[in-house]
Structure formats: C-alpha cells, structure tokens
Amino acid sequence: MKALCRSNKSYTTYYRCISSISTAQLDPPIQEEDHVWVCTRATFLQIQQTLIQKCARRRAISQGKSCHAQIIHFGLQADTLTSNMLINLYSKCGTLDYSRKVFDEMRLRSVVSWNTMIGAYTQNGDGEGALKLFVRMLGEGSEFSEFALSSVLCACASKILAFESKQLHAFALKASMESNAFVGTALLDVYAKCRFIEDAFRVFESMPEKSDVTWSSMMAGFVQNDLYEEALSLFLKAQRTGVEINMFTISSVLSACAALAALIEGKQVHAIVYKTGFGANEYIASSLVDVYAKCGSIKQSHAVFCDAEEKNVILWNTMISGFARHARPLEAMILFEKMQQMFLCPNEVTYVSLLSACAHMGLAEKGRKYFDMMKKEHNVSPNVFHYSCMVDILGRSGQISEAKDLIDKMPFEATASIWGSLLASCRVYRNVELAEVAARKLFEIEPNNAGNHVLLSNIYAANGRWEDVAAARKLLKSSEAKKERGKSWIEIKDRVHSFMVGAITHPRIGEIYSRLDNLLEEMKKLGFKGHIEHDLHDVEDDYKRELLKHHSEKLAFTFGLMCLPSYAPIRIMKNLRICGDCHEFMKVASTVTGREIIVRDNNRFHHFREGYCSCGEFW
C-alpha cells in the first residue's frame, strides 16, 4: 500500500485510518485542519488492531466486521496477532462460526491462536468442540500451555464428561502441570461436577498454591454434592488461613446454610457480607433472603429484601417463594403486584412460587386465575412444575377428580411429584379408588421409594381396610424399597441434637421423657388427649397413644423447652411430614408454654403461636 501524503505549512503529523466506516461509531470525529497525512502499512494494521480490541470489549459486532473487511481488503489477514484478535472478537460476540473460520484460514498459528479458539468454544458452551480441537492441537505437535488445558477441562465440566476428564488429568500429570493453580482448580471443578467429590478434594489437598478461586470452587463442589457441613468446615478453614473472601465463596456458604437451615451460621455469614460490602450484590442479597426464609425467620428475610438497594427478578422471586413456604399467600400476592408495578416481568419461577402459595392454603380460585394469567398477560407457557402446583391446589381443596382430569389433559408425562400430590390428597379425603391409580403410577416411576407404599397403606388404614393394609405392607417388604425413618433435630448453642421416635441414645433422654410427661399432664387439663386416629396401626387405643407419645418432634420440642431462654422461639426441623397428632400437640403446647414454635417439615413451615398454626390446617 502506497503512503498517502499531503504537505502544508503546519508540518504537524498524525495518522488516520483509511476506513471512516470502521471508526465512525467508536471514536469521536477528528477536526480536519492543515496537517501532514501519513499512513504506512504497519500503522494501518496497528490502528485496526486497536479498533478490534475496542469492538471486542464493547461486543460491537458490526463495527468489528467493518474492521475485518478493511483488513481483508488491504491483504493483511495473514498477520497472526490480528487473526487472534479477530477470533477473540467473534467469540465475545457469540459468533463462534466466524471465530472458527478465521482460525481455519490462518496460515501460521501460534500457541495463543489455539488457546484463544479453545477458550472460544468453552466460553460459548461447546465442550465437545473444545475437546476435539485440543486433541487436534496435540496431534499436530503444537505447543500448548496451562491455559489450553484448563480451558478444555472447564469445557468438560460444563458437559459432565467424566471419562475425558480423567484422561486429561493423566495428561496433566504426564506434562507436570497438575500443580498449576489454573489447571488444579479446573480439575477439582470438573471432578465435583461429575460427582467424584473425593477425587476433587484430593486434587485440592495436593495443590501447593491455592487461590481464592480454588477455595471457592471446592466449597461450591461440596454444595453441588450435598455436602453442606463439609462446605461450612472448609469456609472456616479458609478464614483461619487468611484466604481472601469473594462473592462466589459467600454464595456457596449461604447455599450450605440454607440447605442445613443453619440460622446461627447464616447470621455469621451475614455479618461478613455486611463487613465486606457484598450486600449490595443482588445475588448475594437473594441468597441471604433464601437463608433466613429456609431457617424459619421470615421477618428477617423480608427485612433483608427491603434493605436491598437494587432488586432483580431473582430477588423478587426468592421473597415470593419464602412467603409461600411460610403459608403467607396474601404477602406473596401483594409482592407479585408490586413487582409488576416496578415494571419487572414475572417469569416461570415467579408463577411456580405464586401457585405454590395458593396450594399451601387451598386457594383454588386464585390458583386458576394465576394459571390462566401466565399465558394471557405475560406469555409464559405452563411447564410441568406449574401443572404440578395446579394438581396440588385442586387436590388440597378437595377437587380430586378435577385434579385427575388435569393430569390426563397435560401436554407432558406426569412426574412422580404430580402423582405424589394426588396420592397425598387422596389420603386427606380418603379417596381409595384414585389413590390406587396414583400409587400404581408411583410404583412404576419410583420403585425404590418406600414412602409411596406407606402412604397407600395409611389410606387403607384410615378407611379400616386392614386386609389391604397387610397386602400393601407385604408388597413393601418384598420390594427393594427402603422406608426412610422419621427424625427431627434442633440446634442449640452451635450444636445440632437429633431425635428419632422412642429415642434412647441422647445423654439427657431421661430428663426429656420426664419433662414431656409433665407437659402432657398440663395439656390434659386443657382437654388434649392425643389424636389416636392419626396412628394407623390395628392395635388398642392405649397402645396407639403410647406410640404417638414419643414422636421425634415432641422430643426435640421438649429438649428445646429445657435449654432455650423463654423469649427465644423453638425451631425444629423434620425430614418427613409432621403427623396430625404432633400438629395438634404443638398448637396446645404453644398455649401452655407461651412459646412460639416453628416446625419445618419436608413440605413447608408451621408457625405455632397461642394455639394456632399459620398453615390454617392445610399441609
């Protein structure tokens, strides 16, 4: 390309790109005065590279294409550095085909070229493409770096490619790259996502240097594999080691606290969030709202929500879901209306939470209204979760036949959750015929879930069909399904105390039984004798009362009564649905003791106060 020159009296020099198209929207126009114009080949290329980098940062695909066109027009596409920049540009703009076309047309590829293209596949979610290109790179004998290996490991993690990940681990050991922080972090991440958590922790422990990303990845791995206590222990170790806390670490730890309903630990992490200033982040705020809601402190959850400066859809959804879980449908509906007033569009998750709130209180008409509103007003197509909520709403309100009709008309195959909702409703309303239909479906979908056999047996027992009860229990014994034992636990002074029915192993069990007997004597004065109809064994009434007397939640409550100060609410967690007798017990106990009792079963929260429960007898 010939140099273009123009002389004048000022003799000032500056460079300008030939193309006005590629620079028009990126840089302010230059005032044309009397200057000397000079544009060499090298200068032109340098200017185009600067523009490409600006386009990549701003995701400006149109202007980037204009630069690319100028480079091709003047025959400069053979430059390796420029091609690498173009691959990066198209990758960040989400046009992976253009990235690959530039890569394939390169005459000479550097290590950066391979790394950039592999990274492009990874960033755009094409794990298989990244892996294939990595294999090709090795086949052609090209040099490679830790960046390429860590990128392809991240790609394997996104696609849960366990076998390929182990091969890459072996390759990293052979190339002596396993000690690299980026490679090690990528390795433990892929193992965690492939459910090989022991291998992930082994990699973590063997790393000589660990960054804050490494620590947060390991904590996230524990959370992904439901090892919440291990995640909290690792967080404590990270604090003692002096590791810098980042938002990803906080997010993982808060998820662990929410899953364990660990209120004390949640409050401690909240203090760290306040101290570090991460509370302004919308996702951290959402996690805090979720923690307090799942720990039974819905007031604190709402306080965090109100204090959030910026509220995205996720934060609104989390708060609506919290109200639904705590049987506060009115608050959930008000929040839904306020959300729309803030010009935020409800999504699928919003409607799941809203319908769930209606289900918990048996609000059939409201449920139908929101179910119809989804498509008409917000163009949200109902998915299987929305149908599951509607089946639950209809079933809880006694409209079991209509719930069965909805299942038959669904555009999806009914899930175990849907049939389970129908079966539970049949138990409440003693509909044996539909219960048998739902149970047969559940036996096919979940052959190892003993809870379905037990529920059907209880329905038979509630209707006095003891021969069918015996047959159902015989079927359960002959199957491989295992019944989950009910247990309740309570956290007191940083320690979790767990109880099962008729527990004898707790060190203070003698005191607990004695205090419970005294409490039952006081409750009898108010007319509480125990609801023996909730024990579905074919035995004498006195024996039924003895069986119900020492249920796990009653033992946990009594221990909380013994240990917690009088002003503190008693929070009990339970892995199964609270039984009717224990529900009545908690209502009367809240009157006798003057305590607020919060019970979280596997379905929802129950707030007992002065003889009433927040669920309104719908649970």
N, C-alpha and C positions, 0 to 999 in steps of 0.2 A: 504494500500500500504506500503510495507516494505521500510525502509530507505536504500538508496544506499550509501555506504561509501568506500573511498579508502584513505589509510594513506600514508604519505611520510614525508620527513624531514622538509618541509617548514611550516607545520601546518597552512597554510592560508586557510580560509573558504569562499566559495561563493556558490550561488545557481544557478542551471541551469534547464531550462525546459526539460522534457523528450523528447518532440517532437522537432525535428530540422525542421520539415516541417512548423510549425506554426510561427516560428521566423525567418526563413531564409531571408524573404524579408522585415522585419520590423526593425530589429536591426543588427548592424554590428557584424560579427563573433567574438567570444571571443578566444583569443590566449590560447591554451591549454598548460599549464605548470604543474609543480608538485604542486597540490593543494589537499585539502580535500574536497570531494564532499558530500553535504548533501541535500536531497530534501524530506521534510516532506509533508504530505497531505495538511496542511494549506498553506505552502509555495507555493506548486504547484498551488493551487487554486488562490492564490494572484497574481502569475505571469500570469496566464491565464486571470484573470480579467483585469490586466493592458494591456495585448495584445488586448483584446476585445475592450477596450476603444480606443486604438490607431487605431484599424481597423475601428471603428465607425467614428472617426474623419476624416480618410482618405478615407472613403467609400470603404474599401478593403474587398469585399465580399468573395473572395476565401480564403484569409488568415483567415478571421473570421470563415468561415466554418471549417477550419482546427482546430482552437481552440475549436470550438463547438464539433468536433469529439473527440478530446482528453478528453474533459470534460465528454462526454458520455462514452468513453472507460474506464475511471477510476471511473465511477459511482458517479460523483459529480454534476449531473444535478439537484439534489433536492435542491441545495442551492438557496434560494430566490434572493439574491443580484445578483448572477451570471445570473440567468434567466432574471432578469430585464435588465441587461446589454445586454443580447442577443436580447431581444425584441427591445431595442433601436438600436442595431447594424443593425438588419434586416430592421427596419423601415427606417433608414437613407440611406440604400442601395436600398430602394424601393421594397423590397421583403416582402410585407405585409402578405402573406400566411405563411411564415416561422415565422414571429412575432407571429401570432395568434396560430400557432402550439405549439410554446414554451409556450405561455400563457396558452393554454388549458391543457398542460401536467404538469403544476405546481401543486405540492401537497399543497403548502401553499402560498397564495397570500397576499402581503402587500398592503397598500394604494398606494405605489409607483408603484406596478405592474399594478393596474387598471389605474392609471394616465398615465403611460407610454404607455399602449395599446390603451387607448382612444386618447392620443396625436398622436400615430402612425396612427390611422385612419384619424384624422384631417389633419395631415401633408401630407398624401397621397391622399387627396381629397375624402375620403369615409365618407361623413357626416352621412349617414344612419347607417353605421356600428358603428360609434362613439356613435350615439344616442341610438342604441339598446344595446350596451354594458353598457352605463350609466344606462339605465333602469334595466338591469340585475344586475348591481352592487347595486342599491338601493333595488331590490327585495331580494338579498341575505343578506341584512343588513350590508354590508361592510361600513366601514368608508369612507368618501370622503373629498376632500379638494377643495379649491377655484380653484386649477389648473384644476381638472377634470371638474368642472362646466364651467370655461372659455373656456376650450378646446372644449367641446361639443357645446357651444354657437358659437364658431368660425366655427365649422362644419356646424351648422345650417345656418350661414351666407353664407357659400360657396354654399349651396343648396337652398337658399332663402326659408327656412322653417318658415313661419311666425307664424302659429298656435303653432308649437312646441316651438318656441322661447318665445312666451307669457307664455306658461306653465312653461318653465324654469325660466322665470322672476318671476313668482309666487313662484316657489320653492326657488329661491334665497331670496325673501322677507321672506319666512317662516323660512329659515335657517339663517337669519340675515347676509347674505353675499353680499347684494346689494351695501354696502358701500366700499367693497374691490375694489381697483384700477383695478385689472385684470378683475374681474367679471363685473364691471361697464363699462369698456372700451369695453369688448366683447359684452355687452348688447346694448350699443349705436351703435356699428358697425353693429350688426345683424338687428336692427330696421331701420337703414339708408339703408341697402341693401334691406330690404323688403318694402321700400318706406314709412315707418312710421317715417318720419323725425321729427315730433313734439314729438313723444314718445322718440326718440333718444335724442333730445335736453333736454327733461325733465329729463332723466337719467343723462345727462351731468351736468345739473344745480344742481342736488341733490347730486352729489358726493362731499364728504368733502375734498378729496385729488385727485388732477388731475396731472398725469404725462405728460411729453411732448408727449408720445404716445396717451394719452387720447385727448389732444388738436388736434393733427394731425388727429386722427380718426374722430373727429367731423367735422373738416374742409373738410376732404375727403367725409364725408357723405353729407354735403351741396353741394359739387361739383357734386356728383353722382346723386343728386336730382335736379340739375339745379338751385340751389340757390346760384349763384355766388357772389352776393353782400353780402349775409349773411356770406359766407366764408371769404371774404375780411374784413368784420367788426370783425369777430372772430379773425382773424390774428392780426388785430390792437390791439384788447383787450389783446391777448396773449403777444404782445410786451410790452404793458403797465404794464402787470402783472409780467414781467420778466421771462416768460417761455423760457426754452432753445429751440432754433430753430433747428430742424433736417431736413434731406433731404426729408422726407415724407411730412413735413409741407410745405417746399418750393415747392415741386412738385404740391401739391394741390392748393396752392395760384397761381402759374404760370398757371395752368389749368383754374382757375377762370378768371385771367387777359386775357388769350387768348380768352375765350368764350365771354367776355364782350368787347373785343377789347380795353381794358383799357391800353393805352400806358403809361400814367404817372405812374400808379401803377406798371405796368410791369417794368419800368425803376427803380423804387424804390426798387422792389424786386431784380432786377439785382444787384443793389448796395449792398444789403445784401448778395447775393450769392458771390460777389467779396470779401466782408469783411470776410465772414465765411470760404472761401476757398472751397465751394461746387462746384464751377465752373468746377473743374477737373472731376466731375462725368459725365459720358456720358449721363445719363438720364436727369440730370438737364440741361446740355447743349442742349439736344434735346428740352426740354420744353421752354428754352429761345429762340431758333431758331423759334419755333412754335409761341410763343407770338409775337415776332416782325413781323413775316410774317402775322399773323392774324390782327395785328394792322396797317398794310399797310406800314411798314418800312422794305422793302425787303433788302435794303442795310445793315441796322443794323443786320438783320437776317443772312445775308451772312457773315458779319464780325464776329459774334459770332461763326458761323460754322468754319470759317478759323482759329480762335483762339483756338479751341478745340484741346487739345493735342492728345487724343485718340478718334477715330471715329468708332463707331459700325454701323451696318446696319440700326438701328433705326434712328441714326443721319443723315445718308446719305438720307434715305427715307424722313425724315422731311424737309430737304432742297430742295429736288427734288419736293416735294409736294408744298412747298412755292413758288418756281419758277412757277409751273403750275398754281397756284391760281392767280399769278400776270401776267399771259399771257407772260411768258418768256420761251417759249418752247426750244429755242436754248440753253439757260443756263442749262435747265433741262436735255437735251440730252447730253451736254458736261459733266455734272456731272455724268450722268449714265455711260459714257465711262470711266471717271476717277475712278469711283467706282470699275469697273471691273479690271482696271489696278492695283488697290490696293489689288487684289485677294479676294475681297468680292463678294459673290454670291448674285445677286438680288433675291428677294423673291416676293410673291404675291403683297405685299403693294407697292414695287418699281414699278411694272408694272402698277398698278392702277394709281399711280401718273404720270407716263410717258404717259400713254394713255389719262389721263385727260388733260395733257399739249397739246397733239395733238388735242384733241376735242375743246379746247378753241380757237384754231387758224384754225380749219378746215383742218388739215393736214391728209388727208385720206390715202395717200400712206405710210407716215411714220407710221401711226396708224396700218395699215395692216402688215407692216414689224415687228413692235414690238409684235403684237398679234401672229404672226407666230413664232417669235424668242423665245417666252416664253417656249413653249413645246420643240422645237428642240434643243435649246442651253442650257437652264437652267432647263429643266424638271419640269416646273411649269405649272400645269393644269389650264386652264382658269376657273375662277369661275363666279358667277352671276355679280359681280362688273366689271370684265373685259368685259363681254358681254355688260353690260350697257354702258360702255365707248365707245365700238365699235359702238353701235347703235347711240350714241350721235355724234361720229365722222362722220359717214355716213350721218346722218340726217342734221348736220350743213353744210356739204359740198354739200347738195342738192341731195344726193343719197338716197332718202326716200324709194323707192321701194326695194332697196337692204337692207336697214335697216330693213324693214318689213320681208323680206326673212330670215334675220339672226335671228330675233325673232322666226320665225316659226321653224327654224332648231336647236334652242338652246336645250341643254340637261336638262334645268331647266324650271320651270314655270316662265314666265316673271313677274317681280316685278312692283310695282307702279312707281318706278324710271325709269324703261325702257320704259313703256308706256308713262310716262310723257315726256321723252326725244323725243319720236316720235311725240307726240302731239305738243310740242314746235316747232319742225322742220316743222311740217305741217303749223303752224301759219306763219313762216317766208316765206315759199314757197307756201302758200295758197293752200295746197292740202286738199280739203274738204273731199274727199272720205276716205282717210286713217285717217284723223282727227276724223271722226265719229267712225271708228273702235277702235282707241285708246281711245277715250272718253268713249265709252261703257264699255270697259275693266276697265277703271279707276273708273267709277261709281260703278262697282261691288266690286273692291278691296278697294276703299276709298269712301264709300257712304257719309261721313261727310266732305269731302274736297271740299269746295265751289270753290277753285281755278280752279279745272278742268272744272266746269260749265262755269266759267268766260272765261277761255281760249277758249273753244269751241264757246262761244258766240262771242268772239272777232274775231275768224276765220271767222264766218259767216258774221260779220260786215265788215271785211276787203274785203270780196267778194261781198258786197252790198246785202246780203240775209237777209233783215230786218225782214221778217216773221219768218225765222228760229231763228233770234236773239231773237225775242219776245217769241218764244216757249222755247228756252233754258233758258231764264230768268224766265219764268213761272215755268219751271221744278225746277229751283233752289229755287224759293220761296216755292214750295210745298214740297221740301225735308227738312230734318233737318240740312242740311249743312249750315255752317255759313261762310260768307266771311270775311277774315282777312283784316282789314283796313291797308292801307299803311302808314308807318310812317318813318321818318328819324330823326337821332339825331347826335349831335355834342358835343364834350367835350371841355369846355373852363374853365380854372382856377379851375380845380378839380370839376367841376360841369357839369352834363350832361343836355343838353337842347334838348327836344323832340318836333317834329312838325308833324302835320297831314295836309292834303290838306285843304286849306282855314282856317288855324288855327286862333283863335281869343283870346286864353287864355294867351298867353305869355305876360309878363309885358312890353315888348318893341315891341309888334307886329306892332304898328303904325309906328315906325321908320323903321322896317324891310320892310313893304309894300312900304313905301316912297322910301327907298334906292333901292329896287328891281325895282320899276317903272323907276327910273333914269338910272339904269343899262340897262334895256331893251331898253330905248331910245338910249343909246350909242351903243348897239348891233345892233339896226336897221340901224345905219349908215354903218355897215359892211354887211348889207344885211340879217340879221336874222329877220324873221317874225314869227317864230314858225312853227312847222310841224303839221298842223292840222289833217293830215291823221292818226296820232297816237292817236287821240281821236275818239273812235268808238261809238259815240252816234249819233243818227239820228236827228241832230239839225243843225242850221245855223252855218256858218263858224265863225262869230264873237263870238258867244256863245262858240264854241269849243275853240277859243283862250283864252277866259276868264277862261274856266275850266282848261286849261293846265297851265295858268299863275302862279297859286299859288300852284303847286305841292310841296310836303313836302321837297324834296331835294333842291329845289330852295330857299325855306325859310331858310333851315339850312345853305346853302352856303352863303346867304346874311348876315345872323347873324354872321357867321364866318368871313366874309369880314369886318364887322363892328368892331369886337372885337379882332381879332388876328393880331399880328405885320406883317408887309409887307413881311418879309423874311420867315415866317412860312407857311408850306403847310396847306391847309384846308382839314381836314379829316372828311368825312361824312359816317355814317353807315345807311343802309336801310334794312328793313325786307323783301321787295319784290324786284323783278327785276326792274332795272331802265328802264323807258319808253324811247322810241325813241326821243321824243321831249326834255326831260331833258338831254339825252345824247348829243344832238346837242347843247343845251343851255350851257352845261359845256365846250364843246370844244371852243365855241365862247367866253365864259366868261373868259377862261384861257388866251385868246389873249388880250381881252380888259383890264383885271385887271393885267396881268403879273404874276398871281399866279399859283402855282402848286395845282391841285385839285385831291384828292384821294377819290373815292367813292367805298365803299364796299356794294354790294347788296347781295341778298341771294345766288348768284351763284359764284361771283368772284370779283376781284378788277379791277377798272378802274383808270388809271393814266392819267389825262388830263394835257397837257403842250403845250403851244404855238399853240393851235388849233388842236392838235392831241390827240388821245386816244391810250393807249397801247394795247387795245383789237383788233385793226385793223378791227373794225366793226363786229367782231364775238363775240356775247354774248347772 
